[in-house]
Amino acid sequence: MKPHVAPTRAELLRSKRLLGRVAQGAQLLRRKREALVRALVPLARPAAEARRAIADTAVAAYRAEREALAIHGEDAVAATALPPRTLELDLEVERVWGVVVPALADLPTFDRDLEARATAPSSTGPALFEATNHFEMLATQLLQAVTREAQVRALGTALARTARQLHTLEQRVMPELSARAAAVAAALDERDREDQTRLRTLRKRR
């Protein structure tokens, strides 16, 4: 028992109350951890698959762009991005056990046909068409991945923080409170035994 802890019944009751509150807090943290894991697991595999798909699309897009540049030149390739577009995104916020999880709603469509572009069909060869299609697909995949990646990052950070808090309560706070309560109880028992011994001694003397 630490020197500053008074071996009194009030201190014993206080230590037991604190231990009960900490145990309740640890139980809530365990439930929060389980809820975060349930929310995170379904997102983990799709996020990994989305990263691989983005990498594959990016490789195909830049390969097609190099072929289009070699055939049509830089000006023709740049013209496929015209006319410019303004894309508006709606951000929604969800909460999982108090954790803010952002999400993009109503993602815009990037795919455009030849009529929607500023290039004449006669000047747009297969290489240009393939390159623009790949990059439009890449933009769509990136936007779709933004929500999933933000969710995985937010939930993963919250899960790590919750695990640290639970570990602190279970491995440090609760053992210290239990040891303090046990030390106070032992000191009180020792005091009771000493009092009983003194009482017996007094009775014998009388």
C-alpha positions as CSV (number, residue, x, y, z in Angstrom):
1,M,0.0,0.0,0.0
2,K,1.3,3.5,-0.8
3,P,2.2,5.6,2.2
4,H,-0.3,8.4,1.4
5,V,-3.3,5.9,1.3
6,A,-5.0,6.0,4.7
7,P,-6.0,2.5,5.9
8,T,-9.6,3.5,6.8
9,R,-12.9,2.0,5.9
10,A,-13.8,5.2,4.0
11,E,-10.7,4.7,1.8
12,L,-11.6,1.0,1.3
13,L,-15.1,2.0,0.2
14,R,-13.7,4.7,-2.1
15,S,-11.3,2.3,-3.7
16,K,-14.0,-0.3,-4.3
17,R,-16.3,2.4,-5.9
18,L,-13.5,3.5,-8.1
19,L,-12.7,0.0,-9.1
20,G,-16.3,-0.6,-10.0
21,R,-16.4,2.5,-12.1
22,V,-13.2,1.6,-13.9
23,A,-14.6,-1.9,-14.5
24,Q,-17.7,-0.4,-16.1
25,G,-15.6,1.9,-18.2
26,A,-13.5,-1.1,-19.4
27,Q,-16.7,-3.0,-20.3
28,L,-17.9,0.0,-22.4
29,L,-14.5,0.2,-24.1
30,R,-14.7,-3.5,-24.9
31,R,-18.1,-3.0,-26.4
32,K,-16.9,0.0,-28.4
33,R,-13.9,-2.0,-29.6
34,E,-16.1,-4.8,-30.8
35,A,-18.4,-2.4,-32.6
36,L,-15.5,-0.7,-34.3
37,V,-14.1,-4.0,-35.4
38,R,-17.5,-5.0,-36.8
39,A,-17.7,-1.8,-38.7
40,L,-14.1,-1.9,-40.0
41,V,-13.8,-5.6,-41.1
42,P,-16.3,-5.3,-44.0
43,L,-14.4,-2.3,-45.3
44,A,-10.9,-3.6,-45.1
45,R,-11.0,-6.2,-48.0
46,P,-12.9,-3.9,-50.4
47,A,-10.4,-1.1,-49.6
48,A,-7.5,-3.4,-50.5
49,E,-9.2,-4.6,-53.6
50,A,-9.9,-1.0,-54.6
51,R,-6.3,-0.1,-54.2
52,R,-5.3,-2.9,-56.6
53,A,-7.9,-1.9,-59.1
54,I,-6.7,1.7,-59.0
55,A,-3.2,0.7,-59.5
56,D,-4.1,-1.5,-62.5
57,T,-6.3,1.3,-64.0
58,A,-3.5,3.9,-63.5
59,V,-0.9,1.6,-65.3
60,A,-3.3,1.1,-68.2
61,A,-4.2,4.8,-68.4
62,Y,-0.6,6.1,-68.5
63,R,0.3,3.4,-71.0
64,A,-2.6,4.4,-73.2
65,E,-1.6,8.1,-72.8
66,R,1.9,7.4,-74.0
67,E,0.6,5.7,-77.1
68,A,-1.9,8.6,-77.7
69,L,0.9,11.1,-77.4
70,A,3.1,9.3,-79.8
71,I,0.3,9.1,-82.4
72,H,-1.6,12.3,-82.0
73,G,0.7,14.7,-80.2
74,E,0.2,16.7,-77.0
75,D,-2.4,19.2,-78.3
76,A,-4.7,16.5,-79.4
77,V,-4.4,14.6,-76.1
78,A,-5.1,17.8,-74.1
79,A,-8.2,18.6,-76.3
80,T,-9.9,15.4,-75.0
81,A,-10.2,17.0,-71.6
82,L,-12.3,19.9,-73.0
83,P,-14.7,21.4,-72.2
84,P,-13.8,21.7,-68.5
85,R,-16.4,20.5,-66.0
86,T,-17.3,21.6,-62.5
87,L,-18.0,18.7,-60.3
88,E,-19.9,19.1,-57.0
89,L,-19.6,16.6,-54.2
90,D,-21.9,16.2,-51.2
91,L,-20.2,15.2,-48.0
92,E,-22.2,13.3,-45.4
93,V,-21.1,12.4,-41.9
94,E,-21.9,9.2,-40.1
95,R,-21.2,8.3,-36.5
96,V,-20.1,4.9,-35.2
97,W,-19.8,5.0,-31.3
98,G,-19.0,8.7,-31.5
99,V,-16.5,8.3,-34.3
100,V,-17.1,10.7,-37.2
101,V,-17.0,8.8,-40.5
102,P,-17.2,10.9,-43.6
103,A,-18.8,9.7,-46.8
104,L,-19.3,11.2,-50.3
105,A,-22.9,11.0,-51.5
106,D,-24.1,11.1,-55.1
107,L,-20.8,10.7,-56.9
108,P,-20.7,12.4,-60.3
109,T,-20.3,10.5,-63.5
110,F,-17.0,11.0,-65.4
111,D,-17.7,9.0,-68.5
112,R,-18.3,11.1,-71.6
113,D,-18.9,10.1,-75.1
114,L,-17.4,11.8,-78.2
115,E,-20.4,14.2,-78.5
116,A,-19.7,15.6,-75.0
117,R,-16.0,16.2,-75.7
118,A,-14.6,19.1,-77.8
119,T,-12.9,16.9,-80.3
120,A,-14.2,16.0,-83.7
121,P,-14.9,12.3,-84.2
122,S,-12.7,12.2,-87.3
123,S,-9.7,13.4,-85.3
124,T,-10.2,11.1,-82.4
125,G,-8.4,7.9,-82.9
126,P,-8.7,4.7,-80.9
127,A,-5.6,5.6,-78.9
128,L,-7.1,8.9,-77.7
129,F,-10.5,7.3,-77.0
130,E,-8.8,4.5,-75.0
131,A,-6.7,6.9,-73.0
132,T,-9.6,9.2,-72.0
133,N,-11.7,6.2,-71.1
134,H,-9.0,4.9,-68.8
135,F,-8.5,8.2,-67.1
136,E,-12.2,8.7,-66.6
137,M,-12.4,5.3,-65.1
138,L,-9.5,6.1,-62.8
139,A,-11.1,9.4,-61.6
140,T,-14.3,7.4,-60.8
141,Q,-12.4,4.8,-58.9
142,L,-10.4,7.4,-57.0
143,L,-13.6,9.2,-55.9
144,Q,-15.2,6.0,-54.9
145,A,-12.1,5.1,-52.9
146,V,-12.1,8.4,-51.0
147,T,-15.1,7.5,-48.9
148,R,-13.9,4.0,-48.2
149,E,-10.3,5.1,-47.3
150,A,-11.6,7.9,-45.1
151,Q,-13.9,5.4,-43.3
152,V,-11.1,2.9,-42.8
153,R,-8.7,5.5,-41.6
154,A,-11.2,7.0,-39.1
155,L,-12.3,3.7,-37.8
156,G,-8.8,2.3,-37.6
157,T,-7.6,5.4,-35.7
158,A,-10.5,5.1,-33.3
159,L,-9.9,1.4,-32.8
160,A,-6.3,1.9,-32.0
161,R,-7.1,4.6,-29.5
162,T,-9.8,2.5,-27.9
163,A,-7.5,-0.5,-27.6
164,R,-4.8,1.7,-25.9
165,Q,-7.4,3.0,-23.4
166,L,-8.7,-0.4,-22.6
167,H,-5.2,-1.8,-22.2
168,T,-4.4,1.1,-19.8
169,L,-7.5,0.4,-17.7
170,E,-7.0,-3.4,-17.6
171,Q,-3.2,-3.5,-17.2
172,R,-2.5,-0.4,-15.1
173,V,-5.5,1.3,-13.4
174,M,-7.5,-1.8,-12.4
175,P,-4.5,-3.7,-10.9
176,E,-3.4,-0.6,-9.0
177,L,-6.9,0.0,-7.6
178,S,-7.3,-3.7,-6.7
179,A,-3.9,-3.7,-5.0
180,R,-4.8,-0.5,-3.1
181,A,-8.1,-1.9,-2.0
182,A,-6.5,-5.2,-0.9
183,A,-3.8,-3.3,1.0
184,V,-6.3,-1.2,2.8
185,A,-8.4,-4.3,3.6
186,A,-5.3,-6.1,4.9
187,A,-4.4,-3.1,7.1
188,L,-7.9,-2.9,8.5
189,D,-7.9,-6.7,9.2
190,E,-4.5,-6.3,11.0
191,R,-5.9,-3.4,13.0
192,D,-8.9,-5.5,14.0
193,R,-6.7,-8.4,15.1
194,E,-4.6,-6.0,17.1
195,D,-7.7,-4.6,18.8
196,Q,-9.0,-8.0,19.6
197,T,-5.6,-9.0,21.0
198,R,-5.6,-5.9,23.2
199,L,-9.1,-6.6,24.4
200,R,-8.3,-10.1,25.3
201,T,-5.2,-8.9,27.2
202,L,-7.3,-6.3,29.1
203,R,-9.9,-8.9,30.0
204,K,-7.2,-11.3,31.4
205,R,-5.7,-8.5,33.5
206,R,-9.1,-7.8,35.0
